[in-house]
């Protein structure tokens, strides 16, 4: 009677939590496997990427899986492992400031860096420029992302600096 009902009431939610944790762990492992394939990272480099994903997952509002997905997007955009590791602070800062997902933020920053021929060490500055531009107008980072996607390559090709592009 009561013992069985109480046991079921306690066990069912715990099973659900465990299943959710296993699913998230599986998603993380899948993201890391895809990252290894895309980046051709060595075992040591994958250790660094995994450590960063787990650390940022613990220290920020984003999960380790979300960080790994952003790392994957940057690797798919052509960044090497060192570039991915260096760019993540800017990616996380932009995503948090703009309330956007990390993979989207990673794509925006890496594409912008590539269009303007900027070094990955500029990722935090690029993220800050997007956040400042969005804060100074009624537009949001998604609007700037769309504008960069449509006209960024042309403006960069004509030598228009990114900060001028974002304040036009």
N, C-alpha and C positions, 0 to 999 in steps of 0.2 A: 503494500500500500504506500504509506508515506515515504518510506525509505527508497522505494523504487522511483517514485515521482520526483523526490529530491535529487536522487542520483542522476536521473535523466535530465533534470533542469540544470544541473551543474555540468554534466558531461557534454551535452549537445553544443553549448557555446564554446567549450574548450576544443572540441573537434573542429568546429568552424574556424576558430582562431588558428589552430595548427594547420588546417588545410590552406588558409590564406597565407600563412608564413611560408609554407612549402611552395606555393604558387609564386610568391614574390622571390624566393630564393632561386627557383627555376628560371624565372624571367631575368634575374640578374645574371645567372650563369649563361643564359642564352645571349644576353647583350654582350657579355665579356667574350664569348666565343666569336660572335660576329665582329667585335672590335679587333680581336686577334687576327681574324681572316682579312679584314679590310686594311689594317695597319701593318700587317706582317711583323708585328712586334715580337721580340725575343721573349723568352720565359721571364728574364729579369725585368724587361720593360713592361710586360703584362703585370708583374708584381707591383710596379710603381703605379700603373694605371688603376689597378684594383685597390691599392692602398689609398689613392687619391679619391676614388669613387666612394669607398667606405668612410673615409674621413669627412668628406664634404656631405655625405649622407647623414653623418652623425651631427655635424656642426651647423647645418643649414635647414631650411624648411623643405629641402628636396631629399628624395630617397636616393640610396646608392644606385638603384636601378635607373632613376632619372638622370643621374650624373653619368652613368655608363652610356646611356642613350645619347647624351650630348657629346660625350667623347667619341662615340661612333660616328655621329654626324660630322664632326670636325675631321676625323680620319677619312671619311668618304669624300670630303671636300679637298683632300690632298695634303692635309697637315701630317707631318711625321709625329712620332710619339712625343718628342721634346716640345714640339709646338703645341700639341694637345695639352700636355701638362702645364705649359706656360700660359695658355689661353684660358684655362678653366676659371681662374679668379674673376676675370672680366665677364665671362659668360654667366657665372652664378650671380654676380652683382647686377647685371642687366636683367636677368630673368626675375630676380627678387624685386627690383625697383619697378619693373614694368608689369609684374604679375603675369608673366608668360611662362610657357614651359621651357625647360632647359634645352631640349633638342632644337626648338625654334630659335631660341636665343643664340645657341651655338652656330646654327646655320647662318643667321643674320650677321654675326660678328665675323665668321670665317669668310663669308662671301664678300663682305665689305673690305676686309683686309686684302683679299685677293684682287678685288676691283681696283683698289687704290695702290696696290703694290706695297702695302705696309707690312712691317715685321710683326710677328706674333706677339712680341713684347708690347705692342701697342693695343692689345685686346682690351685691357682695362680702360685705357683712354677712349677707345672707340665706344665701349659700353657706356662710359660716362657721358660722351657726347650725345648718344641717342637718348639717354635718360634726361639730360639737361634740355635737349630740344623738345622732348615731350612735355617736360615740366613748364617750359616757357610758352607753350601754346595750348590750344584746345585739342590738338592732335595727340594721338598716343603712339607708342612705339610700333604698333602694327601698321599704322598709317605711314610712318617713316620707312618701315620695312618694305611696304608695297612700292613706295616712291623710289627707293633705292633699287629695287628689283626692276622697275620699269626704265629708270633713267640713269642709274648709277654708273654703268659702264661708259655711257656716252660722256657724262660730266667728268668722270675720272680721265677718260681719254683726251678731253680738252684741257686737262690740267686744273680743273676746278677742285680746290681742296675740300675734303670731307666736311670740315666744320662750316665752310661757306655753303656747301650743298644742303646741310641740315638746317641752316638758318634762312634759306631762300623763301 
